[in-house]
Amino acid sequence: MDDTTPAAHPEPVTLCTLAWDEAWLLAGKLNDAGVEARVDPDTLDSYTGLGIPPMGKNGYDVIVSKDHLEEARDIAREVARA
């Protein structure tokens, strides 16, 4: 498989939108479980450094591949119950 095939670049989707620390905690749990996840945007506001979302956003998105969305949802539910 080369880098131009769709499987090499799975479609990213937003699992959920959370506060800065919660988004990173969930992304870490997902990655630990083998589901590649990232937080977008991945940096704190450089002016305040307080984890306040960028203008026009309500929080930080936890991004996973569409192929792993259901598994990610299951893991997120488990994390929310803990």
PDB file of N, CA, C and O in Angstrom:
ATOM      1  N   MET A   1       0.848  -1.172   0.000  1.00  0.00           N
ATOM      2  CA  MET A   1       0.000   0.000   0.000  1.00  0.00           C
ATOM      3  C   MET A   1       0.898   1.241   0.000  1.00  0.00           C
ATOM      4  O   MET A   1       1.820   1.345   0.810  1.00  0.00           O
ATOM      5  N   ASP A   2       0.625   2.178  -0.910  1.00  0.00           N
ATOM      6  CA  ASP A   2       1.418   3.408  -0.941  1.00  0.00           C
ATOM      7  C   ASP A   2       0.678   4.522  -0.214  1.00  0.00           C
ATOM      8  O   ASP A   2      -0.457   4.340   0.226  1.00  0.00           O
ATOM      9  N   ASP A   3       1.322   5.668  -0.091  1.00  0.00           N
ATOM     10  CA  ASP A   3       0.750   6.784   0.663  1.00  0.00           C
ATOM     11  C   ASP A   3      -0.409   7.476  -0.027  1.00  0.00           C
ATOM     12  O   ASP A   3      -1.011   8.375   0.560  1.00  0.00           O
ATOM     13  N   THR A   4      -0.747   7.090  -1.261  1.00  0.00           N
ATOM     14  CA  THR A   4      -1.844   7.749  -1.964  1.00  0.00           C
ATOM     15  C   THR A   4      -3.162   7.006  -1.823  1.00  0.00           C
ATOM     16  O   THR A   4      -4.200   7.517  -2.244  1.00  0.00           O
ATOM     17  N   THR A   5      -3.149   5.811  -1.242  1.00  0.00           N
ATOM     18  CA  THR A   5      -4.385   5.055  -1.080  1.00  0.00           C
ATOM     19  C   THR A   5      -5.204   5.614   0.074  1.00  0.00           C
ATOM     20  O   THR A   5      -4.639   6.115   1.046  1.00  0.00           O
ATOM     21  N   PRO A   6      -6.545   5.534  -0.022  1.00  0.00           N
ATOM     22  CA  PRO A   6      -7.381   6.050   1.078  1.00  0.00           C
ATOM     23  C   PRO A   6      -7.063   5.412   2.422  1.00  0.00           C
ATOM     24  O   PRO A   6      -7.147   6.086   3.449  1.00  0.00           O
ATOM     25  N   ALA A   7      -6.697   4.123   2.447  1.00  0.00           N
ATOM     26  CA  ALA A   7      -6.388   3.458   3.717  1.00  0.00           C
ATOM     27  C   ALA A   7      -5.150   4.048   4.376  1.00  0.00           C
ATOM     28  O   ALA A   7      -5.007   3.974   5.597  1.00  0.00           O
ATOM     29  N   ALA A   8      -4.247   4.637   3.580  1.00  0.00           N
ATOM     30  CA  ALA A   8      -3.039   5.237   4.144  1.00  0.00           C
ATOM     31  C   ALA A   8      -3.349   6.567   4.830  1.00  0.00           C
ATOM     32  O   ALA A   8      -2.579   7.036   5.668  1.00  0.00           O
ATOM     33  N   HIS A   9      -4.483   7.172   4.465  1.00  0.00           N
ATOM     34  CA  HIS A   9      -4.887   8.462   5.031  1.00  0.00           C
ATOM     35  C   HIS A   9      -6.356   8.389   5.450  1.00  0.00           C
ATOM     36  O   HIS A   9      -7.218   8.936   4.762  1.00  0.00           O
ATOM     37  N   PRO A  10      -6.655   7.717   6.574  1.00  0.00           N
ATOM     38  CA  PRO A  10      -8.048   7.584   6.991  1.00  0.00           C
ATOM     39  C   PRO A  10      -8.675   8.944   7.276  1.00  0.00           C
ATOM     40  O   PRO A  10      -8.005   9.881   7.709  1.00  0.00           O
ATOM     41  N   GLU A  11      -9.972   9.022   7.022  1.00  0.00           N
ATOM     42  CA  GLU A  11     -10.686  10.283   7.205  1.00  0.00           C
ATOM     43  C   GLU A  11     -10.769  10.645   8.688  1.00  0.00           C
ATOM     44  O   GLU A  11     -11.270   9.852   9.484  1.00  0.00           O
ATOM     45  N   PRO A  12     -10.285  11.835   9.072  1.00  0.00           N
ATOM     46  CA  PRO A  12     -10.389  12.258  10.465  1.00  0.00           C
ATOM     47  C   PRO A  12     -11.796  12.770  10.776  1.00  0.00           C
ATOM     48  O   PRO A  12     -12.418  13.448   9.959  1.00  0.00           O
ATOM     49  N   VAL A  13     -12.284  12.433  11.969  1.00  0.00           N
ATOM     50  CA  VAL A  13     -13.584  12.915  12.426  1.00  0.00           C
ATOM     51  C   VAL A  13     -13.451  13.382  13.874  1.00  0.00           C
ATOM     52  O   VAL A  13     -12.555  12.952  14.599  1.00  0.00           O
ATOM     53  N   THR A  14     -14.350  14.261  14.276  1.00  0.00           N
ATOM     54  CA  THR A  14     -14.361  14.749  15.646  1.00  0.00           C
ATOM     55  C   THR A  14     -15.168  13.792  16.517  1.00  0.00           C
ATOM     56  O   THR A  14     -16.359  13.583  16.287  1.00  0.00           O
ATOM     57  N   LEU A  15     -14.518  13.221  17.505  1.00  0.00           N
ATOM     58  CA  LEU A  15     -15.193  12.355  18.470  1.00  0.00           C
ATOM     59  C   LEU A  15     -16.025  13.194  19.425  1.00  0.00           C
ATOM     60  O   LEU A  15     -17.193  12.892  19.674  1.00  0.00           O
ATOM     61  N   CYS A  16     -15.419  14.254  19.962  1.00  0.00           N
ATOM     62  CA  CYS A  16     -16.106  15.132  20.897  1.00  0.00           C
ATOM     63  C   CYS A  16     -15.296  16.413  21.072  1.00  0.00           C
ATOM     64  O   CYS A  16     -14.165  16.517  20.597  1.00  0.00           O
ATOM     65  N   THR A  17     -15.884  17.371  21.751  1.00  0.00           N
ATOM     66  CA  THR A  17     -15.231  18.637  22.061  1.00  0.00           C
ATOM     67  C   THR A  17     -15.254  18.807  23.572  1.00  0.00           C
ATOM     68  O   THR A  17     -16.311  18.750  24.200  1.00  0.00           O
ATOM     69  N   LEU A  18     -14.075  19.018  24.146  1.00  0.00           N
ATOM     70  CA  LEU A  18     -13.930  19.083  25.603  1.00  0.00           C
ATOM     71  C   LEU A  18     -13.047  20.254  26.014  1.00  0.00           C
ATOM     72  O   LEU A  18     -12.459  20.936  25.175  1.00  0.00           O
ATOM     73  N   ALA A  19     -12.969  20.469  27.310  1.00  0.00           N
ATOM     74  CA  ALA A  19     -12.006  21.420  27.858  1.00  0.00           C
ATOM     75  C   ALA A  19     -10.595  20.900  27.573  1.00  0.00           C
ATOM     76  O   ALA A  19     -10.410  19.707  27.331  1.00  0.00           O
ATOM     77  N   TRP A  20      -9.611  21.786  27.602  1.00  0.00           N
ATOM     78  CA  TRP A  20      -8.216  21.466  27.259  1.00  0.00           C
ATOM     79  C   TRP A  20      -7.710  20.203  27.955  1.00  0.00           C
ATOM     80  O   TRP A  20      -7.266  19.264  27.294  1.00  0.00           O
ATOM     81  N   ASP A  21      -7.776  20.182  29.284  1.00  0.00           N
ATOM     82  CA  ASP A  21      -7.204  19.052  30.025  1.00  0.00           C
ATOM     83  C   ASP A  21      -7.996  17.769  29.792  1.00  0.00           C
ATOM     84  O   ASP A  21      -7.407  16.693  29.699  1.00  0.00           O
ATOM     85  N   GLU A  22      -9.317  17.864  29.697  1.00  0.00           N
ATOM     86  CA  GLU A  22     -10.128  16.679  29.458  1.00  0.00           C
ATOM     87  C   GLU A  22      -9.880  16.101  28.061  1.00  0.00           C
ATOM     88  O   GLU A  22      -9.852  14.883  27.885  1.00  0.00           O
ATOM     89  N   ALA A  23      -9.701  16.974  27.077  1.00  0.00           N
ATOM     90  CA  ALA A  23      -9.428  16.517  25.711  1.00  0.00           C
ATOM     91  C   ALA A  23      -8.117  15.739  25.662  1.00  0.00           C
ATOM     92  O   ALA A  23      -8.042  14.678  25.042  1.00  0.00           O
ATOM     93  N   TRP A  24      -7.086  16.268  26.317  1.00  0.00           N
ATOM     94  CA  TRP A  24      -5.783  15.582  26.320  1.00  0.00           C
ATOM     95  C   TRP A  24      -5.831  14.279  27.103  1.00  0.00           C
ATOM     96  O   TRP A  24      -5.193  13.301  26.713  1.00  0.00           O
ATOM     97  N   LEU A  25      -6.583  14.253  28.208  1.00  0.00           N
ATOM     98  CA  LEU A  25      -6.714  13.013  28.973  1.00  0.00           C
ATOM     99  C   LEU A  25      -7.397  11.930  28.140  1.00  0.00           C
ATOM    100  O   LEU A  25      -6.947  10.784  28.122  1.00  0.00           O
ATOM    101  N   LEU A  26      -8.482  12.288  27.452  1.00  0.00           N
ATOM    102  CA  LEU A  26      -9.186  11.314  26.622  1.00  0.00           C
ATOM    103  C   LEU A  26      -8.312  10.864  25.457  1.00  0.00           C
ATOM    104  O   LEU A  26      -8.257   9.673  25.149  1.00  0.00           O
ATOM    105  N   ALA A  27      -7.637  11.796  24.812  1.00  0.00           N
ATOM    106  CA  ALA A  27      -6.753  11.421  23.696  1.00  0.00           C
ATOM    107  C   ALA A  27      -5.676  10.449  24.180  1.00  0.00           C
ATOM    108  O   ALA A  27      -5.334   9.503  23.470  1.00  0.00           O
ATOM    109  N   GLY A  28      -5.148  10.669  25.360  1.00  0.00           N
ATOM    110  CA  GLY A  28      -4.148   9.766  25.921  1.00  0.00           C
ATOM    111  C   GLY A  28      -4.713   8.378  26.173  1.00  0.00           C
ATOM    112  O   GLY A  28      -4.063   7.377  25.871  1.00  0.00           O
ATOM    113  N   LYS A  29      -5.930   8.311  26.727  1.00  0.00           N
ATOM    114  CA  LYS A  29      -6.579   7.018  26.969  1.00  0.00           C
ATOM    115  C   LYS A  29      -6.828   6.292  25.648  1.00  0.00           C
ATOM    116  O   LYS A  29      -6.622   5.082  25.554  1.00  0.00           O
ATOM    117  N   LEU A  30      -7.269   7.027  24.634  1.00  0.00           N
ATOM    118  CA  LEU A  30      -7.511   6.423  23.327  1.00  0.00           C
ATOM    119  C   LEU A  30      -6.221   5.889  22.734  1.00  0.00           C
ATOM    120  O   LEU A  30      -6.180   4.758  22.251  1.00  0.00           O
ATOM    121  N   ASN A  31      -5.170   6.691  22.766  1.00  0.00           N
ATOM    122  CA  ASN A  31      -3.880   6.249  22.229  1.00  0.00           C
ATOM    123  C   ASN A  31      -3.357   5.033  22.985  1.00  0.00           C
ATOM    124  O   ASN A  31      -2.816   4.109  22.378  1.00  0.00           O
ATOM    125  N   ASP A  32      -3.516   5.029  24.313  1.00  0.00           N
ATOM    126  CA  ASP A  32      -3.092   3.873  25.118  1.00  0.00           C
ATOM    127  C   ASP A  32      -3.842   2.605  24.714  1.00  0.00           C
ATOM    128  O   ASP A  32      -3.298   1.503  24.793  1.00  0.00           O
ATOM    129  N   ALA A  33      -5.100   2.770  24.280  1.00  0.00           N
ATOM    130  CA  ALA A  33      -5.921   1.630  23.876  1.00  0.00           C
ATOM    131  C   ALA A  33      -5.698   1.245  22.410  1.00  0.00           C
ATOM    132  O   ALA A  33      -6.334   0.323  21.901  1.00  0.00           O
ATOM    133  N   GLY A  34      -4.799   1.952  21.745  1.00  0.00           N
ATOM    134  CA  GLY A  34      -4.486   1.612  20.357  1.00  0.00           C
ATOM    135  C   GLY A  34      -5.301   2.348  19.320  1.00  0.00           C
ATOM    136  O   GLY A  34      -5.232   2.023  18.135  1.00  0.00           O
ATOM    137  N   VAL A  35      -6.083   3.347  19.749  1.00  0.00           N
ATOM    138  CA  VAL A  35      -6.860   4.166  18.820  1.00  0.00           C
ATOM    139  C   VAL A  35      -6.129   5.499  18.678  1.00  0.00           C
ATOM    140  O   VAL A  35      -6.072   6.286  19.622  1.00  0.00           O
ATOM    141  N   GLU A  36      -5.576   5.745  17.500  1.00  0.00           N
ATOM    142  CA  GLU A  36      -4.827   6.978  17.291  1.00  0.00           C
ATOM    143  C   GLU A  36      -5.760   8.180  17.432  1.00  0.00           C
ATOM    144  O   GLU A  36      -6.794   8.261  16.769  1.00  0.00           O
ATOM    145  N   ALA A  37      -5.378   9.104  18.301  1.00  0.00           N
ATOM    146  CA  ALA A  37      -6.196  10.288  18.575  1.00  0.00           C
ATOM    147  C   ALA A  37      -5.293  11.495  18.727  1.00  0.00           C
ATOM    148  O   ALA A  37      -4.125  11.380  19.098  1.00  0.00           O
ATOM    149  N   ARG A  38      -5.857  12.654  18.433  1.00  0.00           N
ATOM    150  CA  ARG A  38      -5.127  13.915  18.623  1.00  0.00           C
ATOM    151  C   ARG A  38      -6.108  14.979  19.076  1.00  0.00           C
ATOM    152  O   ARG A  38      -7.323  14.806  18.974  1.00  0.00           O
ATOM    153  N   VAL A  39      -5.571  16.077  19.577  1.00  0.00           N
ATOM    154  CA  VAL A  39      -6.378  17.203  20.026  1.00  0.00           C
ATOM    155  C   VAL A  39      -6.160  18.350  19.051  1.00  0.00           C
ATOM    156  O   VAL A  39      -5.031  18.625  18.643  1.00  0.00           O
ATOM    157  N   ASP A  40      -7.253  19.021  18.680  1.00  0.00           N
ATOM    158  CA  ASP A  40      -7.168  20.148  17.750  1.00  0.00           C
ATOM    159  C   ASP A  40      -7.961  21.317  18.299  1.00  0.00           C
ATOM    160  O   ASP A  40      -9.138  21.150  18.619  1.00  0.00           O
ATOM    161  N   PRO A  41      -7.369  22.490  18.421  1.00  0.00           N
ATOM    162  CA  PRO A  41      -5.952  22.771  18.216  1.00  0.00           C
ATOM    163  C   PRO A  41      -5.115  22.140  19.321  1.00  0.00           C
ATOM    164  O   PRO A  41      -5.593  21.911  20.432  1.00  0.00           O
ATOM    165  N   ASP A  42      -3.869  21.866  18.995  1.00  0.00           N
ATOM    166  CA  ASP A  42      -3.028  21.122  19.939  1.00  0.00           C
ATOM    167  C   ASP A  42      -2.140  22.003  20.805  1.00  0.00           C
ATOM    168  O   ASP A  42      -1.251  21.498  21.490  1.00  0.00           O
ATOM    169  N   THR A  43      -2.362  23.291  20.784  1.00  0.00           N
ATOM    170  CA  THR A  43      -1.570  24.188  21.628  1.00  0.00           C
ATOM    171  C   THR A  43      -2.492  25.087  22.452  1.00  0.00           C
ATOM    172  O   THR A  43      -3.602  25.413  22.032  1.00  0.00           O
ATOM    173  N   LEU A  44      -2.022  25.471  23.600  1.00  0.00           N
ATOM    174  CA  LEU A  44      -2.737  26.450  24.415  1.00  0.00           C
ATOM    175  C   LEU A  44      -2.615  27.820  23.769  1.00  0.00           C
ATOM    176  O   LEU A  44      -1.684  28.074  23.004  1.00  0.00           O
ATOM    177  N   ASP A  45      -3.533  28.680  24.071  1.00  0.00           N
ATOM    178  CA  ASP A  45      -3.434  30.057  23.609  1.00  0.00           C
ATOM    179  C   ASP A  45      -2.133  30.648  24.129  1.00  0.00           C
ATOM    180  O   ASP A  45      -1.906  30.684  25.338  1.00  0.00           O
ATOM    181  N   SER A  46      -1.291  31.105  23.238  1.00  0.00           N
ATOM    182  CA  SER A  46       0.030  31.587  23.649  1.00  0.00           C
ATOM    183  C   SER A  46      -0.049  32.880  24.450  1.00  0.00           C
ATOM    184  O   SER A  46       0.879  33.205  25.192  1.00  0.00           O
ATOM    185  N   TYR A  47      -1.139  33.617  24.310  1.00  0.00           N
ATOM    186  CA  TYR A  47      -1.255  34.879  25.041  1.00  0.00           C
ATOM    187  C   TYR A  47      -1.628  34.626  26.504  1.00  0.00           C
ATOM    188  O   TYR A  47      -0.985  35.158  27.410  1.00  0.00           O
ATOM    189  N   THR A  48      -2.667  33.813  26.736  1.00  0.00           N
ATOM    190  CA  THR A  48      -3.110  33.588  28.109  1.00  0.00           C
ATOM    191  C   THR A  48      -2.522  32.328  28.717  1.00  0.00           C
ATOM    192  O   THR A  48      -2.269  32.282  29.921  1.00  0.00           O
ATOM    193  N   GLY A  49      -2.297  31.295  27.895  1.00  0.00           N
ATOM    194  CA  GLY A  49      -1.798  30.030  28.416  1.00  0.00           C
ATOM    195  C   GLY A  49      -2.767  29.340  29.346  1.00  0.00           C
ATOM    196  O   GLY A  49      -2.371  28.487  30.140  1.00  0.00           O
ATOM    197  N   LEU A  50      -4.038  29.702  29.254  1.00  0.00           N
ATOM    198  CA  LEU A  50      -5.029  29.193  30.195  1.00  0.00           C
ATOM    199  C   LEU A  50      -5.893  28.067  29.645  1.00  0.00           C
ATOM    200  O   LEU A  50      -6.793  27.593  30.339  1.00  0.00           O
ATOM    201  N   GLY A  51      -5.643  27.632  28.427  1.00  0.00           N
ATOM    202  CA  GLY A  51      -6.478  26.591  27.857  1.00  0.00           C
ATOM    203  C   GLY A  51      -7.839  27.098  27.418  1.00  0.00           C
ATOM    204  O   GLY A  51      -8.791  26.324  27.313  1.00  0.00           O
ATOM    205  N   ILE A  52      -7.934  28.387  27.165  1.00  0.00           N
ATOM    206  CA  ILE A  52      -9.176  28.963  26.669  1.00  0.00           C
ATOM    207  C   ILE A  52      -9.246  28.672  25.175  1.00  0.00           C
ATOM    208  O   ILE A  52      -8.289  28.951  24.453  1.00  0.00           O
ATOM    209  N   PRO A  53     -10.365  28.115  24.693  1.00  0.00           N
ATOM    210  CA  PRO A  53     -10.454  27.774  23.272  1.00  0.00           C
ATOM    211  C   PRO A  53     -10.292  29.003  22.381  1.00  0.00           C
ATOM    212  O   PRO A  53     -10.588  30.124  22.795  1.00  0.00           O
ATOM    213  N   PRO A  54      -9.822  28.784  21.163  1.00  0.00           N
ATOM    214  CA  PRO A  54      -9.705  29.891  20.216  1.00  0.00           C
ATOM    215  C   PRO A  54     -11.066  30.529  19.968  1.00  0.00           C
ATOM    216  O   PRO A  54     -12.100  29.892  20.171  1.00  0.00           O
ATOM    217  N   MET A  55     -11.069  31.770  19.534  1.00  0.00           N
ATOM    218  CA  MET A  55     -12.307  32.479  19.273  1.00  0.00           C
ATOM    219  C   MET A  55     -13.163  31.684  18.284  1.00  0.00           C
ATOM    220  O   MET A  55     -12.665  31.194  17.270  1.00  0.00           O
ATOM    221  N   GLY A  56     -14.429  31.567  18.589  1.00  0.00           N
ATOM    222  CA  GLY A  56     -15.351  30.856  17.724  1.00  0.00           C
ATOM    223  C   GLY A  56     -15.464  29.372  18.013  1.00  0.00           C
ATOM    224  O   GLY A  56     -16.226  28.672  17.345  1.00  0.00           O
ATOM    225  N   LYS A  57     -14.714  28.873  19.005  1.00  0.00           N
ATOM    226  CA  LYS A  57     -14.766  27.445  19.351  1.00  0.00           C
ATOM    227  C   LYS A  57     -15.237  27.313  20.794  1.00  0.00           C
ATOM    228  O   LYS A  57     -15.010  28.198  21.619  1.00  0.00           O
ATOM    229  N   ASN A  58     -15.897  26.195  21.085  1.00  0.00           N
ATOM    230  CA  ASN A  58     -16.392  25.941  22.446  1.00  0.00           C
ATOM    231  C   ASN A  58     -15.464  25.077  23.267  1.00  0.00           C
ATOM    232  O   ASN A  58     -15.702  24.872  24.457  1.00  0.00           O
ATOM    233  N   GLY A  59     -14.409  24.566  22.656  1.00  0.00           N
ATOM    234  CA  GLY A  59     -13.485  23.690  23.355  1.00  0.00           C
ATOM    235  C   GLY A  59     -12.455  23.149  22.388  1.00  0.00           C
ATOM    236  O   GLY A  59     -12.196  23.736  21.338  1.00  0.00           O
ATOM    237  N   TYR A  60     -11.875  22.029  22.755  1.00  0.00           N
ATOM    238  CA  TYR A  60     -10.823  21.394  21.964  1.00  0.00           C
ATOM    239  C   TYR A  60     -11.352  20.067  21.442  1.00  0.00           C
ATOM    240  O   TYR A  60     -11.867  19.253  22.209  1.00  0.00           O
ATOM    241  N   ASP A  61     -11.225  19.849  20.136  1.00  0.00           N
ATOM    242  CA  ASP A  61     -11.743  18.646  19.502  1.00  0.00           C
ATOM    243  C   ASP A  61     -10.798  17.472  19.707  1.00  0.00           C
ATOM    244  O   ASP A  61      -9.581  17.605  19.573  1.00  0.00           O
ATOM    245  N   VAL A  62     -11.377  16.321  20.033  1.00  0.00           N
ATOM    246  CA  VAL A  62     -10.634  15.063  20.060  1.00  0.00           C
ATOM    247  C   VAL A  62     -10.896  14.412  18.708  1.00  0.00           C
ATOM    248  O   VAL A  62     -12.037  14.085  18.382  1.00  0.00           O
ATOM    249  N   ILE A  63      -9.837  14.224  17.920  1.00  0.00           N
ATOM    250  CA  ILE A  63      -9.936  13.742  16.549  1.00  0.00           C
ATOM    251  C   ILE A  63      -9.462  12.286  16.479  1.00  0.00           C
ATOM    252  O   ILE A  63      -8.407  11.943  17.013  1.00  0.00           O
ATOM    253  N   VAL A  64     -10.245  11.445  15.822  1.00  0.00           N
ATOM    254  CA  VAL A  64      -9.884  10.048  15.569  1.00  0.00           C
ATOM    255  C   VAL A  64     -10.181   9.747  14.103  1.00  0.00           C
ATOM    256  O   VAL A  64     -10.819  10.550  13.423  1.00  0.00           O
ATOM    257  N   SER A  65      -9.727   8.604  13.617  1.00  0.00           N
ATOM    258  CA  SER A  65     -10.061   8.226  12.238  1.00  0.00           C
ATOM    259  C   SER A  65     -11.487   7.688  12.209  1.00  0.00           C
ATOM    260  O   SER A  65     -11.955   7.070  13.165  1.00  0.00           O
ATOM    261  N   LYS A  66     -12.158   7.934  11.106  1.00  0.00           N
ATOM    262  CA  LYS A  66     -13.540   7.483  10.951  1.00  0.00           C
ATOM    263  C   LYS A  66     -13.644   5.971  11.135  1.00  0.00           C
ATOM    264  O   LYS A  66     -14.645   5.468  11.644  1.00  0.00           O
ATOM    265  N   ASP A  67     -12.604   5.252  10.719  1.00  0.00           N
ATOM    266  CA  ASP A  67     -12.585   3.795  10.837  1.00  0.00           C
ATOM    267  C   ASP A  67     -12.624   3.314  12.288  1.00  0.00           C
ATOM    268  O   ASP A  67     -13.037   2.185  12.549  1.00  0.00           O
ATOM    269  N   HIS A  68     -12.202   4.148  13.225  1.00  0.00           N
ATOM    270  CA  HIS A  68     -12.127   3.756  14.642  1.00  0.00           C
ATOM    271  C   HIS A  68     -13.113   4.528  15.514  1.00  0.00           C
ATOM    272  O   HIS A  68     -13.008   4.512  16.740  1.00  0.00           O
ATOM    273  N   LEU A  69     -14.070   5.202  14.879  1.00  0.00           N
ATOM    274  CA  LEU A  69     -14.990   6.058  15.631  1.00  0.00           C
ATOM    275  C   LEU A  69     -15.810   5.283  16.659  1.00  0.00           C
ATOM    276  O   LEU A  69     -15.924   5.723  17.802  1.00  0.00           O
ATOM    277  N   GLU A  70     -16.372   4.162  16.287  1.00  0.00           N
ATOM    278  CA  GLU A  70     -17.206   3.401  17.233  1.00  0.00           C
ATOM    279  C   GLU A  70     -16.384   2.894  18.421  1.00  0.00           C
ATOM    280  O   GLU A  70     -16.835   2.959  19.564  1.00  0.00           O
ATOM    281  N   GLU A  71     -15.187   2.394  18.148  1.00  0.00           N
ATOM    282  CA  GLU A  71     -14.310   1.943  19.230  1.00  0.00           C
ATOM    283  C   GLU A  71     -13.952   3.114  20.141  1.00  0.00           C
ATOM    284  O   GLU A  71     -13.925   2.974  21.364  1.00  0.00           O
ATOM    285  N   ALA A  72     -13.679   4.264  19.538  1.00  0.00           N
ATOM    286  CA  ALA A  72     -13.346   5.462  20.316  1.00  0.00           C
ATOM    287  C   ALA A  72     -14.525   5.891  21.177  1.00  0.00           C
ATOM    288  O   ALA A  72     -14.337   6.301  22.322  1.00  0.00           O
ATOM    289  N   ARG A  73     -15.732   5.801  20.643  1.00  0.00           N
ATOM    290  CA  ARG A  73     -16.930   6.149  21.427  1.00  0.00           C
ATOM    291  C   ARG A  73     -17.080   5.227  22.634  1.00  0.00           C
ATOM    292  O   ARG A  73     -17.412   5.680  23.730  1.00  0.00           O
ATOM    293  N   ASP A  74     -16.835   3.943  22.433  1.00  0.00           N
ATOM    294  CA  ASP A  74     -16.919   2.990  23.543  1.00  0.00           C
ATOM    295  C   ASP A  74     -15.907   3.336  24.641  1.00  0.00           C
ATOM    296  O   ASP A  74     -16.235   3.313  25.827  1.00  0.00           O
ATOM    297  N   ILE A  75     -14.688   3.653  24.236  1.00  0.00           N
ATOM    298  CA  ILE A  75     -13.641   4.009  25.200  1.00  0.00           C
ATOM    299  C   ILE A  75     -14.011   5.307  25.915  1.00  0.00           C
ATOM    300  O   ILE A  75     -13.823   5.421  27.126  1.00  0.00           O
ATOM    301  N   ALA A  76     -14.537   6.287  25.173  1.00  0.00           N
ATOM    302  CA  ALA A  76     -14.925   7.564  25.784  1.00  0.00           C
ATOM    303  C   ALA A  76     -16.016   7.349  26.808  1.00  0.00           C
ATOM    304  O   ALA A  76     -15.999   7.983  27.863  1.00  0.00           O
ATOM    305  N   ARG A  77     -16.974   6.462  26.525  1.00  0.00           N
ATOM    306  CA  ARG A  77     -18.029   6.165  27.508  1.00  0.00           C
ATOM    307  C   ARG A  77     -17.443   5.556  28.771  1.00  0.00           C
ATOM    308  O   ARG A  77     -17.850   5.912  29.877  1.00  0.00           O
ATOM    309  N   GLU A  78     -16.495   4.645  28.621  1.00  0.00           N
ATOM    310  CA  GLU A  78     -15.844   4.028  29.779  1.00  0.00           C
ATOM    311  C   GLU A  78     -15.112   5.075  30.609  1.00  0.00           C
ATOM    312  O   GLU A  78     -15.183   5.065  31.838  1.00  0.00           O
ATOM    313  N   VAL A  79     -14.411   5.974  29.932  1.00  0.00           N
ATOM    314  CA  VAL A  79     -13.672   7.034  30.629  1.00  0.00           C
ATOM    315  C   VAL A  79     -14.642   7.952  31.371  1.00  0.00           C
ATOM    316  O   VAL A  79     -14.363   8.364  32.497  1.00  0.00           O
ATOM    317  N   ALA A  80     -15.758   8.269  30.761  1.00  0.00           N
ATOM    318  CA  ALA A  80     -16.733   9.164  31.384  1.00  0.00           C
ATOM    319  C   ALA A  80     -17.353   8.541  32.637  1.00  0.00           C
ATOM    320  O   ALA A  80     -17.717   9.254  33.572  1.00  0.00           O
ATOM    321  N   ARG A  81     -17.473   7.216  32.655  1.00  0.00           N
ATOM    322  CA  ARG A  81     -18.035   6.525  33.822  1.00  0.00           C
ATOM    323  C   ARG A  81     -17.063   6.441  34.978  1.00  0.00           C
ATOM    324  O   ARG A  81     -17.471   6.317  36.133  1.00  0.00           O
ATOM    325  N   ALA A  82     -15.767   6.507  34.670  1.00  0.00           N
ATOM    326  CA  ALA A  82     -14.731   6.317  35.705  1.00  0.00           C
ATOM    327  C   ALA A  82     -14.626   7.505  36.641  1.00  0.00           C
ATOM    328  O   ALA A  82     -13.806   7.497  37.559  1.00  0.00           O
TER     329      ALA A  82
END
